Amino acid sequence: MNLLDLVIAAPLAGFFLTLALPKSNASLIKTFTLIYSIAVFAGSLLLVGTALDRPSAMTWVTDTPWISTPAIRYHVGMDGVSVWLVLLSTFLTPLSILLSWKYIDHRVKEFFAFLLLLEFGLVGVFVSLDLFLFYVFWEICLVPMYFLIGIWGHDRRIYAAVKFFLYTMAGSVLMLAAILYLYNKSGTFDYPAMLTMMQTGKLSLTHLEETLLFLAFFFAFAIKVPLFPLHTWLPDAHVEAPTAGSVMLAAVMLKMGTYGILRFCLPMFPNSSKENANWIIILAIVGIIYGALVAMVQPNMKKLVAYSSVSHLGFVVLGLFSGNQWGLDGAVYQMLNHGISTGALFMLVGFLYERQHSLEIKDYGGVATPAPQLSTVFLVTTLASIGMPMLNNFIGEYLVLQGAAMINIWWAVFAATGVILSACYMLWLYQRTFFGETPESVRHHMHDLGGREWACILPLVALMIWMGVYAQSFLPSIGASNKTILDRTTMTTRAEVANNGR
């Protein structure tokens, strides 16, 4: 057992330990889960050095039999992409616990235990190198999020939780069918072994087989992204979820879909990825513009931020299917950027809700007067979200647009309108919420950021600036890993062409 195995197992152990604590002692439960999650984050930081030394290869690998029949292995490892997504998961979990410290007052033990179980599933998804193991972790993530929304959500929480579960389960069934088909063809669930077989021609797929398998994987991932028009579950889930649930859902869970496309769809089905790229890119661009336009007319702050996620993640999908280094690097960097900036937006909207108990924009106004620190942090986060230079989103959006322009300039032109529209809806939200007359209810309930809230939001603001100013902290490892994926895609394509020639 190496350090990565401990980082994977620790949240699951923490889940059971939390459930063993006395439910009457809420303070003990909160303190334990916070300290425990910080320790898991500290452990994940120790993984970074080794992963960045060899970002194009899998490090911290454990490969051991789990189930003999069928041949399922516990095979995990991390490269220059997955290391950052693991860190994002372990970094946001203690912040989500701290965020919920004061305002979760019923079933406290279960709430904080489910946050640790969600962390377990997320870390597992990003490091799994066995397709069946990946599917197990993928499904584990659904369970705690379903309960976080369904128990601690708002008025329509049951509807939102069931809709979220049904949408994602529908995609999961398609992916499971594709995984089982590949197992019957190859005799293994092991992802690296399957790639090697494809590259050497030992595992060959007909054009129809590759297309259907690609579509099965892709639609499972596209629902999770979510890509237009499969996005309708997302606004409901966000609006009804508690603040910590919205943060984890937007910042990390949505990246499961884009990570799956990058890790599995592109290298395993390169021909189908290229053949279907045009209509997928068109859907991504439609999602960018549609998400921004719908966000502009939302009266509810959480719905506005949720539709902004549809728009921003359209950039990620655009970059992934551009098929070049610029686009892939920008897509991965934008995955991280979105996790930081949109996670911060949901956190700040949660701060406002805790004071005013309303998500309707019309119930606010003039918040800058009683809460100048809150308004300043919200402004920085707003500017990061719309892609201002020197803040994080600018780098990712630029790289994606550059990658798109290299294959079709018009795709870049239409996608760039999403950047303009994002400035419209975010600045309009900020103006209506923080400027103008201050209603008596706002003046009475609104207070500035406290120590706990600063501890939650300040690390995210620092990362927005760091990632915008010094992107080289992240891009070299991301680029090395993406180059390996592009090389594998080319090798697999050549092997299939040669095999078809025979």
N, C-alpha and C positions, 0 to 999 in steps of 0.2 A: 504493500500500500504506500503510495507516494502522497505528496502534499495535495495534488489535485483531487485525489480520492477523498482526502479528509475534508477539503472545501466542498465537495459534492455532498458527502454524508453528513456534515455538521448541521446544516439546516434541518434535515430530516430528524436527526437526534434531538435538535432543539424543539422541533414540533412535538415530539412525544414527551420531552421533559416539561415543556410548558403545560401540556395537558395534565401532567401529574401534579402540578402546583395547586394549592387550595384556591378555589374560585372566589372565596371571600376576601382574599388579600390581593386587591387589584394593583396596589403599589408594588408589591413583590413581583407580580407577573410582568408589569411594564418594565421595571428595572432589569429583571432577568433577561427579557427578550431584547432590550436595547443593548445591554452589555454583550450578550451572546452574539447578536448580529454585527456589532462593531468588531468583535474578535474574528468572525468569519471574514469580514472585509479586510482586516489586517492580514489574515492568512492568504487571501486572494492576491494581495499586493506582493507577497513573496513569490508568486508565480510569474510575475511580469518579466523579471530579468532574464530568466531562462528562455521564455517565449520570445522575447525581443532579440536575443542573441541569434536565434535561428527562426525567423518569422515565416520563412517559406516552407518549413518542415513542421511536422507534428511533434510537440514536446510534451513532457509529463505524461507519456503514454502508458496506459495499463491495458493489457489485452489478455483476458483470461476467460475460460469457458463459464457460462452461467447456466444454460439449459442444454442438455446433450441432444435431445430430440424434440423439436427441430434444433438445428445448430445455432443457438443464440449465444453471443459472447458479450461479456462486459468489456467493451472496447471504447476507451475515452482518450482524448488528447486535445491539445489546443495549438493554434497557430497565430499568426499576426492579426487575424480578424477576430477570432473567437475570444482571444484574451481580453480585448476591450469590451466585448459584450458581457463576458463574465464579470468583469470589474463594474460595469454599469449596473448589473443586477445586484451585486453585493454592496455597492455604494448606496443605491437608492433604498434598499431594505431598511437599514437603521434610520434613514431620514423619514421614511414612511411611518415607522414605529413612533419616532419622536413627534411627527406631525399629528398623530392620533392620540397623543398622550392625554390630552385634556378632554377630548370631545367624544370618546367612545366610553359609554357609561353602562352598557348592558352586554352580557355575554363577553366580557372583557377577555377572559382566558382563550376562548375560541377564536376571537378576532386576531389576536397577536400570534396565536399558534398557526392560523391559516396564512398569515404573512410569511412565516418561516417555511411552511410547506410550499408556498408559491415560489419562494427563492430556490428551494431544492429543485423544483421542476424546471425553472428557467435556466439555472446553471447546467443542469443535465442536458437540456436541449442543445445548448451551445457547444458542448464538448463531446457529444455522442458520435462514435464512428461505426456503430452497428445500427442498421436501419430499424430493426425491431426495438432496440434500446431507445433510439431516437423517438419512435412512435410512443413508447411507454412514457417517456418524460413529457412528450407533447400532450398526451392525454392527462397526465397528472396536473399540468398547469390549469386545465379547465376547472377542476374540482374546487380549489380554494377560491378562484375568482368568481365562480358561480355562487358560492356561499357569501363571499364578501359583498356582492351586489344584492343577493336575495335576502340577506338577514339585516345588514347594516345600511342598506340603501334608502332612497327616499320613497315617495308615495307609490310610484309605479315600479317598484323594485322587482317584484315577481315576474312581471311581463318582460322587463329588460333582461333579467337573469335567464329566463327560459329562452328568449330570442337569441341571446348570446350563445347559449349552450347548443341550441339546435343548429344554428348557422355553422359553428365551428365543428360540431360533430359530423355534419353532412360532408364537409371537406375532408375530415379525418377518415371517414369510411372509404372515400375514393383513394386516399393515400395508402391506407392499409391494403386495399385490393391490389394496388400497383406494387407494393412491397412484397406481397405474397407471390405475385406473378414473377417478379424478379428472382425470388428465392427458388421457385420451381425451375427457372431457366438456368440459374447459376449454382444452386446447391449451397448458397451461403447468404447470410444477411450482412456480412462484413463489408462495409463501404469501400475501404481501400482495396480489398481483394477484388471486389466487383469492378472497380475502376481499372485495375491492372488487367483483368480478364477482357474488358472492353477494349483497352488500348492494344492488347496483343492479339485480339481477334478470337479469343477463346469463348467470349460471350458476344454473340452478334444478334442484333435485333433487326427485323424487317422494318421497312418504312412505316407501315401501319402500326406495328408494335411500339416503335419508338414514339410515334405521334400520340397514341392513346396513353402510354405511360407518362409522357411529358405532361399531357393535359390533366391527368389524374393528380400528379404531384402539384402542378401549377395551380389548379383551382383550389386545392387544399391550402396552399400558401397565399393565394390571392384573397381568399376570404379572410384570412388572418391579418393581411396587410393593413386595412382592407383596400382593394382596388375597385374603382368604379366599374360596374354598378353593383358590386357585392358588399357595399359599405353600410347598408341601412341599419345593421345591428349596432354600429359604433356609437352614433349620437345618443341612442336610448341608454346604452350601457354606461356611457360617461355621465349623462345627466343624473341617472339614478344611483350611481356608485358613490360610496363615501370618498372623501378626498384622497385618502391613501390608495384606494382601489383605482381611482382615476389616474393617479400618478404612476402606479406600477403598470397599469394597462397601456397607457399612452407611451411611457418612457421605455418599457422593456418588452411587454407581451407582443406589441405590434411588430417588433423587430424579429420575432420568430418566423413570420412569413417571409420577409425580405432575406433573412439569413438562409432560410430553406431554399429559396430560389438560387441564391449565390452558391450554396454548398452542394446542392443536389441537382437541381434542374439544369444548370448550365454545363457542368462537367459530364453528367451522365447521359444527357440527351442533347448534344451540341447541334446536330442537324435540325432537330425539331425546334430548338431554341432560336436558331437563325430563321427558319421558315416562318415561325409564328411571331417573330419580333415586331413586324410592322403593325399588326393589329393590336398587339399588347402595348406598344408605344403609343398608339393612337388613344387607347383606353386610358393610359397613364396621363397623357396631355389633357384629355377630356376631364379626368379626375382633378388635375391641377386647377383648371379653369372653373369647373363646376363647383368643386369644394370651396374655392375662394368666393364665387358669386353667392352661393348659399350662405356661407359664413357672414357675408356682408349684410344680410337681411335678418339675421337671427336676433330675437329679443332676449334670449337666454345666454348668459356668459359661457356656461359649460358647453352648450351646443355650438356656439361660435368657435370655441377652441377645438371641439371635436371635428368640425368640418374643416378647420385649418389643418388638422392632421391628415385628412383625406387628400388635401392639396399638397402638403409637404411630402407625404409618402409617395405621391405620384412622381415627384422628382427622383426618389430612390429607385422606383421601378424603371423609369426612363433611363437612368444611369446604368442599371443592371443589364438592360437589353440593348444598350448602345454597342456592346461587344468590343470595347477598347479599354485601354488602361485608364485613361482620363475618366471615363464614365463609371467604371467599377470603383475606382478610388473615391470619386465624389459620392457615389451611392453609399458606400460603407461609412464615409465620414459624415454624410448627412444622416445616416441612421443614428450615429452617436450624438450629433448635434440636436436632432429632434428629441432624443431622449432627455437631453439636458434642458433645452429651452421650453419645450412643451410640458415636460414634467414640472418645471418651475412655474409655468403659467397656471396649470391646474392647482399647484400649491397655493399660489397667490389668490386665485379665485376662491379656494377653500378658506383662506384667511378672511376674505370679504364676507363669505357666507356665514362664517362663525360669528361675525359681528352683527350683521344685518339680517341673517336668516332668510335671505332671498337671493336667487340667481338671476332675477330679472334686471336688465340694465336700467330700466325706467325708475327703479327704486333707489338708484344711486345718483351721484352728482356732487361735485365739490368735495370729494374725498381728500383731495390734496391739502385742504385747509386743516382738518383735524389730524391727518395722518401723513405728514410730508415724507417720512422715511419709507413708508409703504408705497407711496406714489412714485418715489425715486426708483426703488427696486423694480416696481412694475414697469416703469419706463425703460429701464435697461433691458429687461426681459422682452418687452415689446419690440425694441430696436433689434435685439438679437433674432427674434422670430421673423422679422421682415427682411433680414439679411443685410444689415448695415455693415460696411467694412469695419474691420478691427474686432468684430464679434463673430461668433462661431458659424452661424448659418451661411454667411457670405462665402466662405471657402468651399463648403460642400455644394452649394448651388452653382457657383462658378465652374467647378470641375465637372458637374453633371451637364451643364449647358455647353461647355467646351466639348465634352465627349459626344453630345448629341449633334452639335454643329459639324463635327468631323464626318458624320455619315449623312446628315440632311439638315441644311441650315434652317429650313422652315420649321422643323421640329423644335429647334432651339428658340426660334422667334416666337412661336406660339406658347411654348413652355415659359418663356421669359415674362409673358403677360401675367403669369401667376405671381411673380415677384412684385409687380406693380399693384395687383389687386390685394396682395397680402398687406401692403402698406396702407391701402384704403381701409380694410376692415379692422386692422389692429389699431391704427391711429384713431379711427372713429370710435372704437370701443374705449380707448384711453380717454379721448376728449369727453365723451358722454359720462364716463364714470368718475373722473377725477377733477374735471373743471366745471365751471358754471356755478349756479346757486347751490348752497348746501342745505338740503332739507333738514328739518328739525330732527327727524328720526335718525338721519345719518350723523348729525352733530352730536346726538345723544349717545349713540351706540358705538361710533367709530373711535377707536383708539389706535395709537401707533404700534409698530412692531415691538414685541417683547423679546426677552432673551431666548426663549425656546424657539420662537419663530425665526429670529436671526440665525440661530444654529441650524435650522432647516434650510433656509434659503441662501445664506451666504456662500456655502460651498458650491452651489449651482451657479451663482453669479460669477464667482471666481473662475469656474471652468468655462463659462461663456467667453470671458475675456482671454483666458489662457489659450483656448482652442482657436480663437480668432486671431490672436497675435503670434502664436508660436505653434502653427499646425505641424511643424516638423517633428514635434514630440510624438505624433501619431502616424503621419502619412508614410514614412519609410517602411514600417512594419506592415501596414495595410497594403502598400504597393507591392511589396515582396510576396505576400500571400496571394494577392489578386493575380500577379504575374504567373504564379504556379497554376492557378485555376484556368487562366487563359491558355497556358501551354498545354495543360491536360485536355482542354477542349479541342485544341488543334490536333493533338495526338489521337484522341478518340475518333475524331472525324476522319483522319487519314486511315486509321485501322478499319473503319466501317466501309470506306470507299474501296480499299483494297480487298476486303472480304466480299463485298458485293461484286467486285470485278471478277473474282474467282467463281 
